[in-house]
């Protein structure tokens, strides 16, 4: 009050309470201002201390508080800040310095590693086979490494890790280079194989290579080509392997090309025979456009196959002619054995050249043979009165065919003959005539079956069927020979019986003038037989 009571501004406020209120407001405002100034000064002092400690050279993250107090206790920047605040600031500075040092160490390590890598990359004497000891020696001799102190103070572990990474990179580069080299080599080998394959195609087009070619024949022309020389020494398929594969592919086309050749021959109406030459065969095929893609070896193989079939047909034809000749011979022998009067050991060919009459018709000859078996033989006087044709007119072929076709019929006829005799003894004429009709129908059916069998055997569909038919025919021939022997024996016995019956009949006929011998023929057939004999006697007279 004493200081302001005399000031004219004091009387601006009339009341004391108002003056007191204004004074209290000023006081509180001034206290606030002082506190703010004090806070700002303390804050500024803290910031200065923190900045001072962070930027001081001797300050590190490992420096203790007592040591810092000894070093900076006399300085105003240190003493202005209260101790409590100083310790907090000091802890914050240590944390900041530790972080800063770590970041610097990281940057330094990164810088050193990169610098070392650059040095190792520029060193040409370092390879993927270089050891760590050798690399250290090379680094000491390098001027860039020797002048850089930070690199020399670099952590050994970091340097070793950097060296290992560099060696791995070199090994990877070496592996990639080897793989590229291997791929280039494989590509070149593949190109060599393709060029050799093209060379084989050229040889095939010129006709030097075909499905029947051999390596020994083709080697002189192949060995002089560079494409063959490029194939030597490389891995994979050899030239011989490629040649074999090529020939196998040509042989695999044989069946398809064989069908094409057969179609061409069919269109040209040409068939391969025994005397056909390969030049004629090739000349016929060459006119067709389809022959342009055919392999020469397959053409030759097809020709050989067709020629073998033609030779097989020729052999079969020869065998068939031999069989026919044997049948004719057997028929002629059978005819001589059945001759009446029978031939003797001292008989002469001129005397017996023509002794009986031959019927030209096939059916008529069978019928006459059937009747001849059951009828009596003519007497020698009747043979003399007959005009017998020359032996050249004898139907030996008809006799042969009749012999081959009626072998089984003779067997059935003999069995039916026995049945007829049994029925004739029992006196049943009707049953015997029915059996004869049944046997004739059965013999006709058997003839048809035999003809069908012979037709099938003459036209085999395949080679296997030919072999089977050939074996069957051989067995049938053997069985035929045995049957012919049996027939000859039966015919000899029948001829002997016929001669005995003829003697008896002649004696009876001389006495009575009539042939009263027992006959297995029916009355109608006997009547026909008598009329034929009378007609022949009239013609002779």
Helices and strands as residue ranges (DSSP letters): G 8-12, H 16-55, H 65-72, H 76-79, H 83-122, H 132-140, H 143-147, H 149-152, H 156-205, H 215-222, H 226-231, H 239-252, H 254-268, H 278-286, G 289-293, H 296-337, H 362-374, H 380-385, G 391-393, H 396-405, H 407-426, H 429-458, H 463-512, H 523-540
